[in-house]
Amino acid sequence: FKLKHIFHHNVGNSNFVHKRLDITDDFIEKNKLNDVHTFNHLIHQRSKNIDLNNKKFFHSDNNDWPELYKKFSPWTIQLPISSIDNYKTKKFGRNDNDVMDYLNAIHNNNNNNNYNNIFDNEDMFIQDKLKLNWDNINMKVPNVSDTLTILTLALMSGNAYVETPHKSADWYNISDPRWDDRNTSRHNHQGFGWMTEGVRGHVFVDNKNETVVIAIKGTSFAVLARRDKAMKNDAKDTVGMDKINDNLLFSCCCARVSYMWSTVCNCYKSSYNCDQKCLEKELYREDRYYRAALDIYSEASKLYPNAKTIWATGHSLGGSLAALIGRTFGLPVVAFEAPGELLATRRLHLPMPPGLPFEYEHVWHVGHTADPIYMGTCNGASSSCSVAGYAMETQCHTGKQCVYDVVTDKNWNVNIMNHRIRVVIEEVLSVYNAVPECAPAPPCRDCFNWRF
């Protein structure tokens, strides 16, 4: 597998901005991206806190490219993956358009007889209320028992953080027609410009164009940025919007932790009382990360209409978004250190086949026990997440969990710094000789003390 494309989809006021960068041989040669010494020199400059804003790169989390792979350029590295054919599962709808029609009908609450009267705060899994078309299928999935495959997917997830050329001429405009490069001052802004907010997806493709992997960038975490002086400027690319969407997806009610917190939406009603319909509409808004991730998947799938399968992966917020995409379209997903996304899955009414046997599950969550975000313990007034303004209140995941018990095996302490993808790759995945058994998530309920 090689990196072939990068998508960047804005959110917020400029959510209609969507661009694609093709990683061709000419592009790599022009930017000297195959030169490992140039790549490492940029990292060295960044570590010395040299301002590179006026150069042709912006910097996200470049120090997280693992030391073990410094001899490889993330732009040209070829990554092996083992797969399993004829994996049995279930898929909803005949095609992606069916799924989007279903979601739009739900969230627009239209008058279609097949979809009305579906909101039920007691039962978020609405499939048993509708006559949905679930088909038994065989699909190609990653071999999650193979250590090299897990390591490769983690590298793809880490690749989504590395520095990215932002010259306008290099990017294809695939935006909503409302976007006009010539007349929009935001695009012409110096520095990060139009890439200061939004979702980024790196697309990897095998040599036969049969398997496509979309790696979604995770959170540029303000806590980690403050620990790294060089990141104070360079990692600002998406920190603000990442934080808003983290607080939307992983809090009980718009990040209303206490009266001292500023909420990210207006769904809070009173003490431990929240408007469920309001939350659902907020998560499904066009200017939120979930919809941007759907658009990235849609555009990537158009580039490879003959691909036999598309997978999704990602780290942290990117892993949760990958899982949500996978739930939406029935894709195989391997997520790393992702916060619990079951609550968001229910609020978005994503298709989940009723009574799906465990062996049919196609979403895998890989994490370790020393990461408080993955374990769902990065909350409470004194936690690192809360101090930084992140309301990470969920711990329930969908699918299977593959958990490395580094607390028991290696006597690690639980620390937010263990959340970084570089730590996961270098000190966990590259050290263990086997992938832990992937098991269904135990019974779990988020926000049990809230009324919705």
C-alpha positions as CSV (number, residue, x, y, z in Angstrom):
1,F,0.0,0.0,0.0
2,K,1.1,3.5,-0.8
3,L,-0.2,7.0,0.0
4,K,-2.1,8.2,-3.1
5,H,-4.3,11.1,-2.0
6,I,-5.0,13.5,0.8
7,F,-8.4,15.0,1.3
8,H,-9.1,18.1,3.5
9,H,-12.7,19.0,4.3
10,N,-13.3,22.2,6.2
11,V,-16.0,22.6,8.8
12,G,-17.6,25.6,10.5
13,N,-18.4,28.6,8.4
14,S,-16.4,27.2,5.4
15,N,-17.7,23.7,5.6
16,F,-18.3,23.6,1.8
17,V,-14.5,23.7,1.2
18,H,-13.2,20.3,0.1
19,K,-9.9,19.8,-1.7
20,R,-7.8,16.8,-2.8
21,L,-4.0,16.5,-3.1
22,D,-2.8,13.7,-5.4
23,I,0.5,12.2,-4.3
24,T,2.1,11.5,-7.7
25,D,5.7,10.7,-8.6
26,D,6.0,14.2,-10.0
27,F,4.6,15.8,-6.9
28,I,7.0,13.8,-4.7
29,E,10.0,14.7,-6.8
30,K,9.1,18.4,-7.0
31,N,8.8,18.7,-3.3
32,K,11.7,16.3,-2.5
33,L,9.4,14.2,-0.4
34,N,11.3,11.1,-1.2
35,D,14.4,12.6,0.5
36,V,14.4,11.2,4.0
37,H,17.2,13.6,5.0
38,T,15.0,16.6,4.0
39,F,12.0,15.2,6.0
40,N,14.2,14.6,9.1
41,H,15.7,18.0,8.7
42,L,12.3,19.6,8.9
43,I,11.6,17.6,12.1
44,H,14.9,18.8,13.5
45,Q,14.1,22.4,12.7
46,R,10.7,22.0,14.3
47,S,12.1,20.5,17.4
48,K,14.3,23.7,17.8
49,N,11.1,25.8,17.6
50,I,12.1,27.4,14.3
51,D,9.1,29.1,12.7
52,L,8.4,27.5,9.3
53,N,5.1,29.2,8.7
54,N,6.6,31.0,5.7
55,K,7.7,27.8,4.0
56,K,5.6,25.5,1.9
57,F,4.6,23.2,4.7
58,F,2.4,23.5,7.6
59,H,3.0,21.3,10.6
60,S,0.5,19.2,12.5
61,D,2.1,16.5,14.7
62,N,5.1,15.6,12.8
63,N,7.1,14.5,15.8
64,D,4.7,11.6,16.0
65,W,6.2,9.9,13.0
66,P,7.9,7.0,14.8
67,E,11.6,7.0,15.4
68,L,11.7,3.3,14.2
69,Y,10.6,4.6,10.7
70,K,12.7,7.7,10.4
71,K,14.7,6.1,7.6
72,F,11.5,6.0,5.5
73,S,9.6,9.0,4.1
74,P,5.9,8.9,5.1
75,W,5.2,10.0,1.5
76,T,6.8,7.0,-0.2
77,I,6.8,4.2,2.3
78,Q,5.2,1.0,1.1
79,L,3.2,-0.8,3.8
80,P,2.2,-4.5,3.8
81,I,-1.2,-5.7,4.9
82,S,-2.5,-9.2,5.4
83,S,-6.2,-9.7,4.7
84,I,-8.9,-12.3,5.1
85,D,-11.3,-13.0,2.2
86,N,-14.9,-14.1,2.5
87,Y,-15.4,-12.7,6.0
88,K,-19.1,-13.1,6.8
89,T,-21.1,-10.1,7.9
90,K,-24.2,-8.1,7.2
91,K,-24.7,-5.0,5.1
92,F,-27.5,-2.5,5.1
93,G,-29.0,-1.2,1.8
94,R,-28.1,-2.0,-1.8
95,N,-25.6,0.9,-2.0
96,D,-24.4,4.0,-0.3
97,N,-27.2,6.1,-1.6
98,D,-29.7,3.9,0.2
99,V,-27.8,4.5,3.5
100,M,-27.8,8.3,2.9
101,D,-31.5,8.3,2.1
102,Y,-32.1,6.5,5.3
103,L,-30.0,8.9,7.4
104,N,-31.4,12.0,5.7
105,A,-34.9,10.8,6.2
106,I,-34.3,10.2,9.9
107,H,-32.5,13.5,10.7
108,N,-34.8,15.6,8.5
109,N,-37.8,13.9,10.1
110,N,-39.7,14.0,6.9
111,N,-43.1,12.6,6.2
112,N,-42.0,9.5,4.4
113,N,-44.2,6.7,5.8
114,N,-41.2,4.4,6.0
115,Y,-39.3,6.7,8.3
116,N,-41.7,8.8,10.4
117,N,-42.3,8.4,14.2
118,I,-38.8,7.0,14.7
119,F,-37.4,9.1,17.4
120,D,-37.4,7.2,20.7
121,N,-35.1,8.3,23.5
122,E,-35.6,4.9,25.2
123,D,-34.4,2.9,22.3
124,M,-31.6,4.4,20.1
125,F,-31.3,1.4,17.9
126,I,-34.2,2.1,15.6
127,Q,-33.6,-0.8,13.3
128,D,-36.3,-2.9,14.9
129,K,-38.8,-0.2,14.2
130,L,-38.1,-0.1,10.5
131,K,-38.1,-2.8,7.9
132,L,-34.5,-2.4,6.9
133,N,-32.9,-4.4,4.2
134,W,-30.0,-6.4,5.8
135,D,-28.2,-8.7,3.5
136,N,-25.6,-11.4,4.3
137,I,-22.4,-10.7,2.5
138,N,-18.8,-11.8,2.3
139,M,-16.2,-9.1,2.4
140,K,-12.4,-8.7,2.5
141,V,-11.2,-7.5,5.9
142,P,-7.8,-6.8,7.5
143,N,-6.3,-9.8,9.3
144,V,-6.4,-8.3,12.8
145,S,-4.6,-11.2,14.3
146,D,-1.5,-10.4,12.3
147,T,1.0,-8.1,14.2
148,L,2.4,-6.5,11.0
149,T,-1.1,-5.7,9.7
150,I,-2.0,-3.9,12.9
151,L,1.3,-2.1,12.9
152,T,0.8,-1.0,9.2
153,L,-2.7,0.4,9.9
154,A,-1.3,2.3,12.9
155,L,1.4,3.8,10.7
156,M,-1.3,4.8,8.2
157,S,-3.2,6.5,11.1
158,G,0.0,8.2,12.2
159,N,0.7,9.2,8.6
160,A,-2.4,11.4,8.7
161,Y,-0.7,13.7,11.2
162,V,2.5,14.4,9.3
163,E,3.3,17.7,7.6
164,T,1.3,18.5,4.5
165,P,2.1,20.8,1.6
166,H,-0.5,23.5,1.5
167,K,0.2,25.4,-1.8
168,S,-3.1,26.1,-3.5
169,A,-1.9,25.1,-6.9
170,D,-1.2,21.6,-5.7
171,W,-4.7,20.9,-4.5
172,Y,-7.7,20.0,-6.7
173,N,-10.9,21.9,-5.8
174,I,-13.7,19.4,-5.3
175,S,-15.8,21.8,-3.1
176,D,-19.3,22.9,-3.1
177,P,-19.9,25.4,-6.0
178,R,-20.3,28.1,-3.4
179,W,-16.5,28.0,-2.9
180,D,-14.6,30.4,-5.1
181,D,-10.8,30.5,-4.8
182,R,-10.6,33.8,-6.6
183,N,-13.0,35.7,-4.3
184,T,-12.5,34.1,-0.9
185,S,-10.1,36.0,1.3
186,R,-9.8,33.0,3.7
187,H,-8.0,31.0,1.1
188,N,-5.5,33.7,0.4
189,H,-4.7,34.2,4.1
190,Q,-1.0,33.7,4.8
191,G,0.2,30.8,6.9
192,F,-2.2,27.9,7.3
193,G,-5.0,29.6,5.4
194,W,-7.9,27.4,4.4
195,M,-6.5,24.3,6.2
196,T,-6.8,25.7,9.7
197,E,-10.0,23.8,10.5
198,G,-11.5,20.6,9.3
199,V,-11.1,16.9,8.7
200,R,-8.1,15.4,6.9
201,G,-8.1,11.9,5.3
202,H,-5.1,10.1,3.8
203,V,-5.9,7.5,1.2
204,F,-3.7,4.5,0.7
205,V,-4.2,2.1,-2.2
206,D,-2.7,-1.3,-3.0
207,N,-0.8,-2.0,-6.3
208,K,-3.9,-3.4,-8.0
209,N,-6.3,-0.6,-6.9
210,E,-8.5,-3.3,-5.4
211,T,-8.2,-2.3,-1.7
212,V,-8.4,1.3,-0.5
213,V,-7.7,2.4,3.1
214,I,-8.8,5.8,4.4
215,A,-6.9,7.0,7.4
216,I,-8.6,9.9,9.3
217,K,-6.5,12.4,11.2
218,G,-7.2,12.5,14.9
219,T,-7.2,15.4,17.4
220,S,-4.4,17.9,17.5
221,F,-4.7,17.8,21.3
222,A,-4.1,21.1,23.1
223,V,-2.7,19.2,26.1
224,L,0.0,17.6,24.0
225,A,0.6,20.8,22.1
226,R,1.4,22.6,25.4
227,R,3.9,19.9,26.3
228,D,5.8,20.5,23.0
229,K,6.9,24.1,22.6
230,A,7.4,23.6,18.9
231,M,3.8,22.6,18.5
232,K,2.4,25.7,20.1
233,N,2.3,27.3,16.7
234,D,2.6,24.4,14.4
235,A,-0.2,22.2,15.8
236,K,-2.8,24.9,15.8
237,D,-4.0,23.7,12.4
238,T,-7.2,22.1,13.7
239,V,-7.0,22.3,17.5
240,G,-10.1,24.6,17.9
241,M,-12.5,22.6,15.7
242,D,-11.1,19.3,16.9
243,K,-11.9,20.3,20.5
244,I,-15.4,21.4,19.6
245,N,-16.2,18.1,17.8
246,D,-14.5,16.1,20.6
247,N,-16.8,17.7,23.0
248,L,-19.8,17.1,20.8
249,L,-19.1,13.5,20.1
250,F,-17.8,12.3,23.5
251,S,-19.6,14.4,26.1
252,C,-23.0,13.6,27.6
253,C,-24.6,17.0,26.7
254,C,-22.6,19.6,24.8
255,A,-19.7,19.5,27.3
256,R,-21.9,20.8,30.1
257,V,-19.8,19.3,32.8
258,S,-20.6,22.0,35.3
259,Y,-21.8,25.6,35.3
260,M,-18.2,26.8,34.8
261,W,-18.0,25.1,31.4
262,S,-18.9,26.7,28.1
263,T,-21.1,24.4,26.1
264,V,-20.6,23.7,22.4
265,C,-24.3,23.5,21.6
266,N,-27.6,24.6,23.1
267,C,-29.1,21.3,24.0
268,Y,-28.7,21.6,27.8
269,K,-32.0,22.1,29.5
270,S,-31.4,21.8,33.3
271,S,-29.4,19.8,35.8
272,Y,-28.7,16.4,34.1
273,N,-31.4,17.0,31.6
274,C,-30.6,17.3,27.9
275,D,-32.6,17.6,24.7
276,Q,-32.0,14.4,22.7
277,K,-33.3,15.6,19.3
278,C,-31.2,18.7,19.7
279,L,-28.1,16.5,20.2
280,E,-28.9,14.4,17.2
281,K,-29.3,17.5,15.0
282,E,-26.0,19.0,16.2
283,L,-24.0,15.9,15.4
284,Y,-25.5,15.6,11.9
285,R,-25.1,19.2,11.0
286,E,-23.2,19.8,7.7
287,D,-20.5,21.8,9.4
288,R,-19.6,19.0,11.9
289,Y,-16.9,16.4,11.5
290,Y,-19.1,13.4,10.9
291,R,-20.6,14.9,7.7
292,A,-17.1,16.0,6.6
293,A,-15.8,12.5,7.1
294,L,-18.8,11.1,5.0
295,D,-17.9,13.4,2.2
296,I,-14.2,12.3,2.3
297,Y,-15.3,8.7,2.0
298,S,-17.7,9.5,-0.8
299,E,-15.0,11.3,-2.9
300,A,-12.4,8.6,-2.2
301,S,-14.9,5.9,-3.3
302,K,-15.6,7.8,-6.5
303,L,-11.8,7.7,-7.4
304,Y,-11.8,3.9,-7.2
305,P,-15.2,2.7,-8.4
306,N,-13.8,-0.8,-9.2
307,A,-12.2,-1.3,-5.8
308,K,-13.3,-4.5,-4.1
309,T,-13.2,-3.1,-0.6
310,I,-12.6,0.1,1.3
311,W,-11.4,0.1,4.8
312,A,-11.1,2.9,7.4
313,T,-8.7,3.5,10.2
314,G,-7.6,6.4,12.4
315,H,-6.2,7.3,15.8
316,S,-8.0,9.1,18.6
317,L,-10.8,11.2,17.2
318,G,-9.8,9.9,13.8
319,G,-10.4,6.4,15.0
320,S,-13.9,7.2,16.3
321,L,-14.7,9.0,13.0
322,A,-13.5,5.9,11.1
323,A,-15.7,3.7,13.2
324,L,-18.7,6.0,12.5
325,I,-18.0,5.8,8.8
326,G,-17.7,2.1,9.1
327,R,-21.0,1.8,10.9
328,T,-22.6,4.0,8.2
329,F,-21.5,2.1,5.1
330,G,-20.6,-1.3,6.5
331,L,-16.9,-0.9,6.1
332,P,-14.2,-2.9,7.9
333,V,-12.6,-0.5,10.5
334,V,-9.5,-0.7,12.7
335,A,-9.4,2.2,15.2
336,F,-6.5,3.0,17.5
337,E,-7.0,4.6,21.0
338,A,-10.4,5.9,20.0
339,P,-12.7,7.4,22.6
340,G,-15.9,5.5,23.1
341,E,-18.2,6.1,20.1
342,L,-21.2,4.0,21.0
343,L,-23.1,7.1,22.2
344,A,-22.5,9.0,19.0
345,T,-23.4,5.9,17.0
346,R,-26.8,5.9,18.7
347,R,-27.4,9.6,18.5
348,L,-26.7,9.5,14.7
349,H,-29.0,6.5,14.4
350,L,-26.3,4.6,12.4
351,P,-27.4,1.2,11.0
352,M,-26.5,-1.6,13.3
353,P,-27.9,-5.1,12.4
354,P,-30.0,-6.5,15.1
355,G,-28.7,-9.6,16.7
356,L,-25.4,-9.5,14.8
357,P,-23.3,-12.5,15.9
358,F,-20.0,-11.5,17.5
359,E,-18.0,-13.3,14.8
360,Y,-19.7,-11.1,12.1
361,E,-18.5,-7.8,13.7
362,H,-16.4,-5.6,11.3
363,V,-15.2,-2.8,13.7
364,W,-12.1,-3.4,15.8
365,H,-10.9,-1.0,18.5
366,V,-7.2,-1.4,19.3
367,G,-5.9,0.3,22.5
368,H,-4.0,-0.2,25.7
369,T,-4.8,0.1,29.4
370,A,-2.5,3.0,30.1
371,D,-4.4,5.4,27.9
372,P,-7.1,7.2,29.9
373,I,-8.9,8.5,26.7
374,Y,-9.3,5.0,25.3
375,M,-10.2,3.5,28.7
376,G,-12.8,6.3,29.3
377,T,-11.2,7.6,32.5
378,C,-9.9,11.0,31.3
379,N,-12.7,12.9,33.1
380,G,-13.3,14.4,36.5
381,A,-12.2,17.8,37.6
382,S,-8.5,17.0,38.0
383,S,-8.0,15.0,34.8
384,S,-5.8,16.2,32.1
385,C,-8.7,16.3,29.6
386,S,-10.9,18.3,31.9
387,V,-8.1,20.8,32.8
388,A,-7.7,21.4,29.0
389,G,-11.4,21.8,28.4
390,Y,-12.2,18.4,26.9
391,A,-15.3,16.7,28.2
392,M,-14.3,13.1,27.4
393,E,-17.2,11.4,29.2
394,T,-17.7,8.3,27.1
395,Q,-16.1,4.9,27.5
396,C,-18.4,2.6,25.5
397,H,-17.2,1.3,22.2
398,T,-19.0,-0.6,19.4
399,G,-17.5,-3.7,17.9
400,K,-14.6,-5.7,19.2
401,Q,-11.9,-4.5,21.5
402,C,-8.2,-5.6,21.2
403,V,-6.6,-4.4,24.4
404,Y,-2.9,-4.5,25.3
405,D,-2.7,-4.7,29.1
406,V,0.5,-2.6,29.5
407,V,-0.4,-1.7,33.1
408,T,-0.1,-5.3,34.1
409,D,2.5,-6.5,31.6
410,K,4.9,-3.5,31.8
411,N,3.9,-1.7,35.0
412,W,2.9,1.4,33.1
413,N,1.0,4.2,34.8
414,V,-2.1,5.7,33.2
415,N,-1.0,8.9,31.6
416,I,-2.4,11.0,28.8
417,M,1.0,11.1,27.1
418,N,0.5,7.4,26.4
419,H,-2.3,8.3,24.1
420,R,0.0,9.5,21.3
421,I,0.2,7.3,18.2
422,R,4.0,7.4,18.3
423,V,3.9,5.8,21.8
424,V,1.4,3.2,20.6
425,I,3.5,2.2,17.6
426,E,7.0,2.3,19.2
427,E,6.3,1.1,22.7
428,V,3.3,-1.2,22.3
429,L,2.6,-2.6,18.8
430,S,6.3,-3.0,17.9
431,V,7.1,-4.7,21.2
432,Y,4.4,-7.2,21.7
433,N,4.8,-10.5,19.7
434,A,1.1,-11.1,19.3
435,V,-2.1,-9.1,19.0
436,P,-4.4,-9.7,22.1
437,E,-7.6,-11.6,21.5
438,C,-10.3,-9.2,20.2
439,A,-13.4,-9.6,22.3
440,P,-16.8,-7.9,22.3
441,A,-17.0,-4.9,24.5
442,P,-18.5,-5.7,27.9
443,P,-22.0,-4.3,28.8
444,C,-21.6,-0.6,29.1
445,R,-23.8,2.5,29.4
446,D,-22.6,6.1,29.1
447,C,-24.2,9.1,30.9
448,F,-26.4,6.9,33.0
449,N,-27.3,9.8,35.3
450,W,-28.6,12.0,32.5
451,R,-32.2,12.3,31.2
452,F,-32.5,12.7,27.5
